[in-house]
């Protein structure tokens, strides 16, 4: 996939491109390729738990 995006660095914005099938959608969501899907979803879920970004709701 040849999707490109700007990566903000100390030196300024740098054009980068994905080296696999993962990409960032125009509305800011990530789509992961088959090789990285399970690993990245697990990492995101762990961060959500660690940052306590959920709210308990009663039915």
Secondary structure, 3 states (H helix, E strand, C coil): CCCEEEEEECCEEEEEECCCCCEECCCCCEECCCCCHHHHHHHHHHHHHHCCCCCCCCC
